[in-house]
């Protein structure tokens, strides 16, 4: 890591490319942290990881419209660029890229990235356009920033696996770094959508982590039957009246398909509605390193 105090906010692709080109001309490595803004300590941990690994770091701050379905929370999604800039600068990043939708997407665009199989399970069942939008915007960011490494949080575990697959399949020369979930003191995974929860819902939300920890304890005790682990997770979720599970799954890491036994590395993932807010959480078994 080369020491630097420079920090700037830019809004155009041309500015990002000019800046990164100058960095690379000096032989500097570049890290990218893609975000949708309204940043929290989970994002800060990604940025700090990127700062430790690279000479310069770009953070994108863009609420990507093409990954939201017609009845999802695009307009309600929280935004606060000033607050984000303070966190990004304080974490040591060098460039905050905050484009408009018009800057990122040509009005007559006809190109998008779609992916089969791995995007069709878990969150892909209820959010059919989501991962296509994620892949398209992340591929665009990779082409704009041309980073050496890009950082994604494990909270969005299916997204992490999808991005790794896209990079492999399309031969991006980029290292994808997955970073651990950052949690509140009561175990709730930090998420921008936690701001949607009212006080009663917020008090109920840690049930996701509690349920997953019960499932993890079974796995660590030697339980190999996926259905037994899922049943334990559902049993704990059922103790919270406000928790409405969308899915509880144990899946493989290659295609995100359900497995019957833990005879390979797996992802245990859940999506639960608390009130109107959809929360996700997970753990890998064994843990990713």
N, C-alpha and C positions, 0 to 999 in steps of 0.2 A: 504493500500500500504506500503510495506516494503522498506525503502530507500536503494538504491544500485546504484553504478556507473559502474558496470560490463557491458561490451559490447563485443560481439564476432561475427565474420562472420564464418559460417560453411557451408560445401557443401555436407555433407553426412547425411543420415537418422540416422545412428548409433550415430553420434555426437549429433544430436537433442535429440534422446531418452535418451542418457546418461545424458545430461544436465538437461532435464526435470525430469528425475527420481530423480536426486539429489535434485532439487528444491522441488519436492513433498515429498521427505523424510523429508524435513524440515517443511512440512505443509504449503508450499506457494501455492497461487493460480496462475494460468497461463492464460493469454489472448493470443489470436492468431489474427493477422491481415493478411489475405491472399491477396497478390498483384501480379501483373505481372510486377512490377518494373517501372522504369522511373517515380519516385514518385513526387507528387506535394502537394500543401497545403491541398487538399482533403484527401490524404493519411495521411498527418501529423495529421489532426484532428481525424482520426480513431485511430492512434497510441496513441495520447494524451488521448483520451477517454479510451483506453485499459489500459494505464499506470495508470490512475486515479482509475480504477476499480480493478486492479489486482496487486499482488506482483511482478510478472515477466511477460514479454511480448515477444512473438516471432513474428517476421514479416517474412513471406515467400516472396521471390522475384524470381518468376519463370514464364517465358513466356510459357504457357501451350500449346503444339502443338496440343493436341487432341480437343481443342475447336475452332480451326480455320478450316474453309472449304477450299477446294482446290483453290479457287480464292480469298482468303482473304489475309490479310496483315501480315502473320506470319513472313516472312523474313524482312519486312520493319518496324515491330513494334519496337519502340525506346528502347534502352537499355543503361544504364549507372550505373554500379554497384557502382563505387566510389562515385558518386553523391548521389545515394540512401543510401549508408552506412552513409554518413554524416547526411542526414535528419533523418534516423532511430535512430541513436545514439543521435542526438540533441533533438529528441522528447522524449527520455527517455526509449526506448525499450532496451532489453538486448541481444537478439539473432536475427541475420539476417540469414535466411536459404536460400541459393542460390544453389539449386541442378542443375545438368545437366539433360537433358531429359533421358539420360541413367540411371541416378540414380533413377529417379522417375518411369520409365516404363521399365519393363522386356521386352526384345526383342520378346519373345514369349507369351506375355500377351494375355489372352482371356476373361478377366473379365472387364466389364464396368457397369456403372449405367445409366439406362434410366428411363425417367419419362414421363407419358402420360398427356394429357390434358393441364396442366398449362404451359408446354413448347411449345405448338403448336400454341399459339397466339403471337401477337406483334412481337418481334424480332425472335421468333422461326419460323415464316413463311419464312423469307429470310435467316435465319441461322440455317438450320435443324440439324446440328451436334453440335451446340454451347453448348446448355445446358447439353447435355449428357457429353460433355467434362468437363464442369464446375463442374457438380455433381461428376464425377469420381475423378477429382483432389482434390476437396474440401474434399470428403470423405477420400481420402488418407492422406491429411494433418491432418484431424481430428484424424485419427488412428496413425499417426506419432507423433503429438504434444500432443494429449489427453488434449486439453485445457478445462478450466472451462467455458470460454466464447469466442466467436468469433465475429468479428466486420466487418460489410459490409456497404458500402455507399448506400444511397437512390438513387443516380443518376442511378445506375443499379437496378431499382426497381423490375423489373421482376426477376432478379437474386436473390434479397433479398427474394422475396416470394417463389421462387423455393427452396432455401437453407432451409428456415424455414419448408417447406413441407417435404423435404428430412429428416431433423432432426426429425420431428414428425413421419414420416412413418417408419424410420429405428431405432428409439429409441436411437439416440445419446443422451448421458447425457451432453449436451452442451447448454448453453444459447446463442441464436443468438441476437446480438444487432445491430439494424439498426441506422445509424447516418445520420444527415442532409446533404444535398447537400452543398458543398462549391463553391462559385461563384466568378468570376472575378468582378471587379468594375462595369462593364457594364452588368452584369447579366449572362454571359455565364458560364455554369457549367464547372468547372475545369475537364479536361480530358487529359490523355496522348496523345490522338489523336488530340488534338488542335494544336499540333506542325506541323501537316500536312497542316494546312491552310496557304495560302499565304496572304499577307496583305489585299488584297481586300476581300477575303473570310472571313478573321478574322473580318473585319469590318461588314460583313453581318451576322455573326453567332449569335449575341445577339437576332436576330429575334425569335429564339426558345423560349427564356425566355419571351420576350415581348408577344408572342402569347399565351403562357400558362398563363401569368398573366391576360390577357384579359378573358380567360376562367375561371380562378379562381374568378375574380371579378363577373362574371355572377353567378357562383355557390353561392358565398357569398351573393349575392343580393336576393337569393331565387329561382333562376332558377333550375328546377328539370329535364328538358328535356335534355337528353344526346346529342341528335342530334343538338339542338340549341347551346350547348356549343362547340361541335366539329366544327360546322359551323363558329363560331366566331374565334376559333383558326386557322382554314384554311383561313379565311378572312384576318387575320393579317399576316400569313405566305405569302400570295399571294402578299403582298406589297413589298416583297424582291425578285427581279428577280433571284438572285442566289440560292434561297431556293427551293429545289425539295423534297416535302414531300413523304416519303414512307408510313407512316401511322399516323393517328390521331385517338386515341381510348379512350373510357371511359369504364373501365372494373371492374369487381368485384375482391375482394382480395382473394377469395377462389380458383377459377379456371382460373382467368384472361380471363373470357368470356365477350364479349360486353354486356352492359346493356342499357336499354331504358330510365330508369329514375334513378335519384339519391335518391333512397329510402333505401340505404345502403351505407356503406363506399366504396369508389371507388378510383381507380387510373386513372388519366388522363395522358396519355403517348403519346409521339410523337417520331418519327424517321425522320430525315430530312438530305438529302445530300446537302452539300454546296461544290460545285465543285465535287471532287472525294471522299471527306471525309464524312463519315456517322456519324452524331451526334444524341444523344438521350437526352431527358430531360423529366421531369414529375412533377406532384404534387399529393399528396394524399388529398382526401377531405372526411371527415375532416382530418386534419394533424394527422399523427401517433404520439403517445407518448410512 
